[in-house]
Amino acid sequence: RIKGKNTKPEMMVRKWLWQNGYRYRLHRKDLPGKPDIVFAGRKKVIFVNGCFWHRHNCKYFKWPKSNVEFWHQKIEGTVRRDADNCAELIAAGWDYMVIWECDIK
């Protein structure tokens, strides 16, 4: 099973936020996409996305050479779900930010 919560990049962002005085909630199931970090009072959320899993256009994303159809469907499904979740958040009056794994490295 692939880890979806408390990943190393997410923990690095959370540590920086906490050290700089930001207080937040984690993985709210009542919000679309279960955002990694939630600032409820400000109606803002942060998603910390892995470049491979969310198909970021950077040097860390490469299409796998084996089981190509499976990975294409899986990753494209994730990208569509991300877009739907962000649209739902905006419609509900929330603002979102995506921090990519490569931005943290």
Backbone torsions as a table, in degrees:
resi	resn	phi	psi	omega
1	ARG	NA	137.5	-179.9
2	ILE	-86.9	135.1	-179.0
3	LYS	-69.7	128.2	-179.5
4	GLY	-111.1	-18.6	-179.6
5	LYS	-122.1	154.8	175.7
6	ASN	56.5	39.7	176.8
7	THR	-72.9	164.4	-179.4
8	LYS	-58.0	-47.9	178.3
9	PRO	-60.8	-40.6	178.7
10	GLU	-62.0	-43.7	-179.4
11	MET	-63.8	-35.8	178.2
12	MET	-65.5	-42.7	178.3
13	VAL	-64.8	-45.6	180.0
14	ARG	-60.2	-42.4	179.8
15	LYS	-62.2	-45.2	179.5
16	TRP	-61.6	-45.9	-179.9
17	LEU	-59.5	-47.3	-177.8
18	TRP	-62.3	-45.4	-179.5
19	GLN	-63.7	-24.2	-179.7
20	ASN	-100.0	17.0	171.2
21	GLY	86.4	6.3	178.5
22	TYR	-85.1	134.8	177.2
23	ARG	-115.3	142.3	-169.5
24	TYR	-153.9	172.3	172.7
25	ARG	-115.1	162.3	-176.2
26	LEU	-117.7	140.8	166.0
27	HIS	48.7	50.7	-179.5
28	ARG	-66.5	115.9	-176.3
29	LYS	-71.3	-17.2	-179.1
30	ASP	-85.4	-1.3	177.9
31	LEU	-108.2	145.1	179.5
32	PRO	-56.8	130.8	177.5
33	GLY	81.3	2.4	-177.0
34	LYS	42.3	69.0	-175.8
35	PRO	-52.7	146.8	-179.2
36	ASP	-64.5	-41.3	-176.1
37	ILE	-134.3	132.8	-176.2
38	VAL	-128.3	128.0	171.6
39	PHE	-107.9	86.6	-170.6
40	ALA	-61.0	-43.4	-178.4
41	GLY	-62.1	-29.7	-179.5
42	ARG	-96.2	-7.0	-175.6
43	LYS	54.3	49.5	177.7
44	LYS	-129.9	143.8	178.4
45	VAL	-133.5	158.0	175.8
46	ILE	-125.9	132.3	169.5
47	PHE	-106.6	129.3	174.4
48	VAL	-104.5	105.1	-171.9
49	ASN	-103.8	138.6	171.7
50	GLY	-76.5	136.2	-175.7
51	CYS	-61.7	-39.0	180.0
52	PHE	-70.3	-51.3	-172.1
53	TRP	-66.8	-26.2	-176.4
54	HIS	-114.9	14.8	175.5
55	ARG	51.1	59.8	176.4
56	HIS	-77.7	143.3	180.0
57	ASN	-84.4	73.0	179.8
58	CYS	-142.8	179.3	-176.5
59	LYS	-68.4	-15.6	-178.0
60	TYR	-84.9	-11.6	178.4
61	PHE	-98.7	124.4	173.6
62	LYS	-138.8	135.4	175.5
63	TRP	-66.0	134.2	177.2
64	PRO	-62.3	149.0	-179.0
65	LYS	-89.4	-16.6	177.5
66	SER	-111.9	153.5	178.5
67	ASN	52.7	45.0	-170.4
68	VAL	-57.6	-46.2	-177.2
69	GLU	-62.6	-43.2	178.3
70	PHE	-57.4	-50.8	-176.6
71	TRP	-66.8	-37.6	179.1
72	HIS	-61.5	-47.7	179.5
73	GLN	-63.6	-43.4	-177.4
74	LYS	-63.7	-49.9	-176.0
75	ILE	-70.2	-41.4	177.9
76	GLU	-63.8	-36.5	175.8
77	GLY	-62.4	-40.1	178.1
78	THR	-64.4	-42.6	-179.8
79	VAL	-63.2	-43.3	177.8
80	ARG	-63.2	-43.8	179.7
81	ARG	-62.9	-41.2	176.9
82	ASP	-57.9	-47.0	-179.1
83	ALA	-63.0	-43.1	178.7
84	ASP	-62.5	-44.2	-179.7
85	ASN	-62.4	-42.9	180.0
86	CYS	-65.4	-39.8	177.7
87	ALA	-63.5	-40.9	178.0
88	GLU	-64.4	-40.9	177.9
89	LEU	-61.3	-46.8	-180.0
90	ILE	-61.4	-43.8	179.9
91	ALA	-61.6	-29.8	-179.8
92	ALA	-88.4	3.6	176.9
93	GLY	89.3	15.3	178.8
94	TRP	-98.6	153.9	173.8
95	ASP	-111.7	147.7	-178.6
96	TYR	-133.0	157.7	175.4
97	MET	-134.9	140.5	174.4
98	VAL	-111.2	124.7	173.1
99	ILE	-108.0	122.9	-177.3
100	TRP	-89.8	147.7	178.8
101	GLU	-52.1	-40.9	-177.8
102	CYS	-68.8	-22.8	177.5
103	ASP	-73.4	-20.9	-177.3
104	ILE	-89.8	-30.4	-175.7
105	LYS	-67.1	NA	NA
